[in-house]
Amino acid sequence: MALLAALAVSGGCGNTDSGSMAPQRPCNGHAELCDRTFDEVAFAGSHNSMSNSDEGWLLPNQVHGLADQLEQGIRVFLIDTHEYQGRTWLCHEYCELGKIPLVDALGIFRDFMESHPDEVLSMVIQNGISNAATEAAFVESGLVRYVYTHPEGEPWPTLRQMIDADTRLLVMAEAAGPPPAWYQYAYDLSWDTPYFFTSPAEFSCDLNRGNRDNPLFQVNHWLSTPFAEPESAEQVNVFDVLWPRVERCRAESGRIPNFVAVDFVSIGDLVPVVDKLNGF
């Protein structure tokens, strides 16, 4: 009876914090990530995330839409904003190839963040609309409540701190900076590898945009031949190709690749590779 009473008070068995009997909450699926700073964590990313065959886009870069990618474990989204027929959309180059209203797309992320309070996300936006229009869409969708603003020169928070503050969404733009303060210029905070390769032999870890001293590192890992093709993803998204690339980039740069972005995230081993980068 004494043992049963003790279990009732403690909440039963399971993983606990060192100073508490409460079960540990995971951060992005792993309790071990909670006390790592954002720049010490690797995240799985999708290139041209909105462009997908399930929803009828022409020349897609993904199989499934944004909601399915979130459920698959994708946490970094490379998306493109455009103005078309007087409205703001996510499109890839030409909205005639496929589109989703920007507010609707942001609503998908809002719904996920509401139902998954222990997840941290990032967006890198190839911005084709004004900052004011972007801010308006974030406000209208309700996603703005989750945005994180990184103070210049300050240390990065841990995932636990971002989750506890409920500022769990880093938003960066490729060709703009603030205002608003949370809409940050990507290449003040990050640097990336080249993104145009026609064969795996061409993959490199060279500097493309940004500065190597920036705290976040993005590896672009897809083939352009010239369009995205599932057959190319089957070739380069497999563990035996993707893992040696990111491990080489980590060795050459001396830092973990934070964002690993691929085409067709549902093909291959992106999530297992990112898990291994994180030590799992």
Secondary structure, 3 states (H helix, E strand, C coil): CHHHHHHHHHCCCCCECCCCCCECCCECCEHHHCCCEHHHCCEEEECCCCCECCCCCCCCCECCCHHHHHHHCCCEEEEEEEEECCEEEEECCCHHHCEEEHHHHHHHHHHHHHHCCCCCEEEEEEECCCHHHHHHHHHHHCHHHHECCCCCCCCCCEHHHHHHHCCCEEEEECCCCCCCCCEEEHHHHEEECCCCCCCHHHCCCCCCEECCCCCEEEEEECCCCCCCCHHHHHHHCCHHHHHHHHHHHHHHHCCCCCEEEECCCCCCCHHHHHHHHCCC
